[in-house]
Amino acid sequence: MSASGGTKAIVAALGANLAIAVAKFVAFAFSGSSSMLAEGVHSIADSGNQGLLLLGGKKAKREATPEHPFGYGRERYIYGFLVSIVLFTIGGVFALYEGYEKIKHPHELEQWYWPVGVLLFAIVAEGFSFRTAIKESNEIRGKLTWAQFVRRAKAPELPVVLLEDLGALVGLVLALGGVGLSVLTGNGVWDGIGTVCIGALLVLIALVLAAETKSLLLGEAADVDQVAKIREAVVDGETVTGLIHMRTLHLGPEELLVAAKIAVQHDDTAAEVARAIDAAEARIREAVPIARAIYLEPDILRTTKP
């Protein structure tokens, strides 16, 4: 995904969540539904999360400095991790607490048609946001399954929006079920149970996001296919005769560090080796354009005689 990749999906999700949040709080004010309150806070949290993703994308574009010579690409990972924390604390934990209180002190819903109407509107709006995220993800997902895409994506924005929107849609269905059962049975406990289910869902999604963004923050290597392309590009069979070892590291979603020790002929001159390194770097960048920082160390490949 490019540096601006996923922006359309983020903006779509932000607009949908702000509109839905207002509608949910209005419904809560008229009905007293704890599901509506939890869902309203959930939408506010999601809106803040989209703001964090946009802010992280903007900060990541800053030029490298002497203090940060490899740039600020990892800012996107940091803000992606913050999103998981916000979703866990503000969204999930609050919903669990509100659901517990409603189960402990249930009361009948007033003007139930408000939450039902808002939930139906929210499902349509979230469905539009989710459709946008799916469309943008499909452009870069390739043959990966959705689970593989979420786990392997180096840019955090689209997986975050996808999981948020999926969680929002499932949460809306749970809220609709809780409200519906409360209306049908006259027992407000069902509204609280629906709220607890929403909280558990949000906590689960937050933990998945935290685990994935933590891995990116720690530093992930290039994908297997990218590593294979780099290995093939390094060796020309003439001056560079082999690859002794190599390490790759994502400095950001679109910036890859490549460090390798390459084998050269023992009788090559320094000028020939320098030209071979320059040529190898050019081949690597052509094969994997995101390989921005490349460090190649020449060495003599020593073989052990039997």
FENCORBEL-V975072 format. One record per residue. OMEGA is omega in radians with two decimals (NA if undefined). BURIAL is b if it has 24 or more other ideal C-beta (glycine too) atoms within 12 Angstrom, else e. D_FIRST is the distance of its C-alpha to the first C-alpha in Angstrom with 2 decimals. Layout:
((OMEGA | BURIAL | D_FIRST) (OMEGA | BURIAL | D_FIRST))
//
This chain:
((3.13 | b | 0.00) (-3.12 | b | 3.76) (3.11 | b | 6.57) (-3.10 | e | 7.64) (-3.14 | b | 5.04) (-3.11 | b | 7.49) (3.13 | b | 10.32) (3.13 | b | 12.29) (-3.14 | b | 12.38) (-3.13 | b | 13.45) (3.11 | b | 16.04) (3.13 | b | 17.31) (-3.14 | b | 17.82) (3.14 | b | 19.50) (-3.14 | b | 21.83) (-3.07 | b | 22.77) (3.12 | b | 23.50) (3.12 | b | 25.64) (-3.12 | b | 27.68) (-3.13 | b | 28.10) (3.12 | b | 29.14) (-3.13 | b | 31.91) (-3.12 | b | 33.13) (3.14 | b | 33.26) (3.05 | b | 35.26) (3.13 | b | 37.63) (3.10 | b | 38.12) (-3.13 | b | 38.81) (-3.10 | e | 41.33) (-3.01 | e | 43.25) (-3.06 | b | 43.07) (-3.10 | b | 42.76) (3.10 | b | 40.25) (3.07 | b | 38.63) (3.12 | b | 35.78) (3.11 | b | 35.15) (3.14 | b | 35.31) (3.13 | b | 32.90) (3.09 | b | 30.48) (3.09 | b | 30.88) (3.09 | b | 30.07) (-3.13 | b | 27.09) (3.07 | b | 25.75) (3.11 | b | 26.52) (3.12 | b | 24.68) (3.11 | b | 21.59) (3.08 | b | 21.87) (3.12 | b | 22.14) (3.11 | b | 19.10) (3.06 | b | 16.96) (3.11 | b | 18.71) (3.13 | b | 17.86) (3.11 | b | 14.09) (3.12 | b | 14.45) (3.12 | e | 16.81) (3.11 | b | 14.71) (3.13 | b | 11.87) (-3.12 | e | 14.83) (-3.11 | b | 16.57) (-3.10 | b | 13.78) (-3.13 | e | 14.10) (-3.14 | e | 17.73) (3.10 | e | 19.23) (3.12 | e | 20.49) (3.08 | e | 24.11) (3.13 | e | 26.98) (3.11 | e | 26.65) (-3.01 | e | 22.91) (3.13 | e | 22.64) (3.07 | b | 19.13) (-3.01 | b | 17.78) (-3.10 | b | 16.45) (-3.09 | b | 12.88) (3.05 | b | 14.27) (-3.12 | b | 15.33) (3.09 | b | 12.30) (-3.13 | b | 13.69) (-3.13 | b | 17.13) (3.04 | b | 16.57) (3.10 | b | 14.88) (3.09 | b | 18.11) (3.12 | b | 20.24) (-3.13 | b | 18.98) (3.12 | b | 20.34) (3.12 | b | 23.58) (-3.13 | b | 24.05) (-3.12 | b | 23.49) (-3.01 | b | 25.99) (-3.05 | b | 28.65) (-3.11 | b | 28.70) (-2.99 | b | 27.60) (-3.06 | b | 28.87) (3.13 | b | 31.89) (3.14 | b | 33.19) (3.10 | b | 33.09) (3.13 | b | 34.95) (-3.13 | b | 37.55) (3.11 | b | 38.05) (3.11 | b | 38.39) (-3.14 | e | 40.94) (-3.12 | e | 42.94) (3.08 | b | 43.00) (-3.12 | b | 44.21) (-3.12 | e | 46.81) (-3.09 | e | 47.96) (2.99 | b | 47.20) (-3.06 | e | 48.32) (3.13 | e | 48.35) (3.06 | b | 45.65) (3.12 | e | 46.88) (-3.04 | e | 45.81) (-3.09 | b | 43.45) (3.06 | e | 42.30) (3.14 | b | 40.20) (-3.14 | b | 37.77) (3.12 | b | 37.73) (3.14 | e | 36.93) (3.14 | b | 34.20) (3.11 | b | 32.63) (3.07 | e | 32.63) (-3.11 | b | 31.05) (3.12 | b | 28.39) (3.11 | b | 27.56) (-3.11 | e | 27.01) (3.13 | b | 24.84) (3.09 | b | 22.72) (3.08 | b | 22.51) (3.12 | b | 21.07) (-3.14 | b | 18.40) (3.11 | b | 17.66) (3.11 | b | 17.59) (3.14 | b | 14.98) (3.11 | b | 12.68) (-3.12 | b | 13.54) (3.14 | e | 13.00) (3.14 | b | 9.39) (-3.13 | b | 8.81) (3.14 | e | 10.94) (-3.10 | e | 8.91) (-3.05 | b | 6.66) (-3.11 | b | 9.47) (-3.11 | e | 11.84) (-3.14 | e | 15.19) (2.98 | e | 14.41) (-3.13 | e | 16.56) (3.11 | e | 15.45) (3.11 | e | 17.01) (3.13 | e | 15.30) (3.14 | b | 11.82) (-3.09 | b | 12.86) (-3.00 | e | 14.46) (-3.08 | b | 12.09) (3.13 | b | 8.63) (3.05 | b | 8.19) (-2.98 | b | 6.38) (-2.94 | b | 9.47) (-3.07 | b | 9.23) (3.06 | b | 8.83) (3.12 | b | 11.23) (-3.13 | b | 13.47) (3.12 | b | 13.80) (-3.10 | b | 14.38) (3.10 | b | 17.04) (-3.12 | b | 18.53) (3.09 | b | 19.02) (3.11 | b | 20.39) (3.13 | b | 22.65) (-3.13 | b | 23.75) (3.11 | b | 24.75) (3.12 | b | 26.64) (3.10 | b | 28.17) (3.10 | b | 29.40) (3.10 | b | 31.03) (3.12 | b | 32.66) (3.12 | b | 33.87) (3.09 | b | 35.24) (3.13 | b | 37.02) (3.12 | b | 38.48) (-3.12 | b | 39.71) (3.13 | b | 41.05) (3.09 | b | 42.98) (3.13 | b | 44.35) (-3.08 | b | 45.65) (-3.07 | e | 47.12) (-3.06 | e | 48.80) (-3.10 | e | 49.56) (-3.10 | e | 48.25) (3.12 | b | 45.63) (-3.13 | b | 44.78) (3.08 | b | 42.36) (3.11 | b | 40.34) (3.11 | b | 40.17) (3.08 | b | 39.19) (3.13 | b | 36.30) (3.10 | b | 35.22) (3.11 | b | 35.45) (3.09 | b | 33.30) (3.14 | b | 30.62) (3.13 | b | 30.84) (3.12 | b | 30.63) (-3.12 | b | 27.53) (3.11 | b | 25.77) (3.12 | b | 26.91) (3.13 | b | 25.60) (3.13 | b | 22.07) (3.13 | b | 22.21) (3.10 | e | 23.34) (3.13 | b | 20.53) (-3.14 | b | 17.92) (-3.12 | b | 20.06) (-3.11 | e | 20.28) (-3.12 | b | 16.58) (3.05 | b | 15.78) (3.11 | e | 19.00) (3.12 | b | 17.89) (3.13 | b | 14.82) (3.13 | b | 17.32) (3.12 | e | 19.78) (3.13 | e | 17.48) (3.11 | b | 15.88) (3.06 | e | 16.25) (3.08 | b | 14.00) (-3.10 | e | 13.69) (-3.12 | e | 16.99) (3.08 | e | 16.04) (3.10 | b | 14.65) (3.13 | b | 17.88) (3.12 | e | 19.91) (3.13 | b | 18.60) (3.12 | b | 19.42) (-3.13 | b | 22.78) (-3.09 | e | 23.61) (-3.06 | b | 22.74) (-2.99 | b | 24.80) (3.06 | b | 28.12) (3.12 | b | 29.95) (3.14 | e | 33.18) (3.12 | e | 35.28) (3.07 | b | 34.77) (-3.02 | b | 32.01) (-3.13 | b | 33.60) (3.08 | b | 31.51) (-3.09 | b | 28.89) (3.00 | b | 30.79) (-3.07 | e | 27.99) (3.03 | b | 24.41) (3.07 | b | 22.16) (-3.12 | b | 18.42) (3.08 | b | 16.71) (3.03 | b | 13.34) (3.12 | b | 14.30) (-3.12 | b | 11.01) (-3.10 | b | 7.40) (3.13 | b | 7.41) (-3.06 | b | 11.17) (3.04 | b | 13.35) (3.11 | b | 17.12) (3.08 | b | 19.33) (-3.05 | b | 23.04) (2.98 | b | 25.47) (-3.06 | b | 29.17) (-3.14 | b | 30.08) (3.09 | b | 33.49) (3.12 | b | 35.46) (-3.05 | e | 39.02) (-3.10 | e | 41.71) (3.09 | e | 43.51) (3.07 | e | 40.63) (3.13 | e | 41.25) (3.14 | e | 39.05) (3.12 | e | 38.12) (3.12 | e | 37.13) (3.13 | b | 34.98) (3.11 | e | 33.26) (3.13 | e | 32.56) (3.11 | b | 31.27) (3.12 | b | 28.81) (-3.13 | e | 27.54) (3.13 | b | 27.20) (3.10 | b | 25.40) (3.13 | b | 22.85) (3.13 | e | 22.31) (3.14 | b | 21.92) (-3.12 | b | 19.36) (3.10 | e | 17.16) (-3.13 | e | 17.65) (-3.12 | b | 16.81) (-3.03 | b | 13.73) (-3.12 | e | 12.54) (3.07 | b | 10.78) (-3.05 | b | 14.35) (-3.12 | b | 15.65) (-3.08 | b | 18.61) (3.12 | b | 20.86) (-3.12 | e | 24.35) (3.13 | b | 26.68) (3.13 | e | 30.20) (3.11 | b | 32.82) (3.09 | e | 35.41) (3.13 | e | 38.09) (-3.11 | e | 37.43) (3.11 | e | 40.51) (-3.14 | e | 41.72) (3.13 | e | 44.35) (3.13 | e | 47.41) (NA | e | 48.67))
//
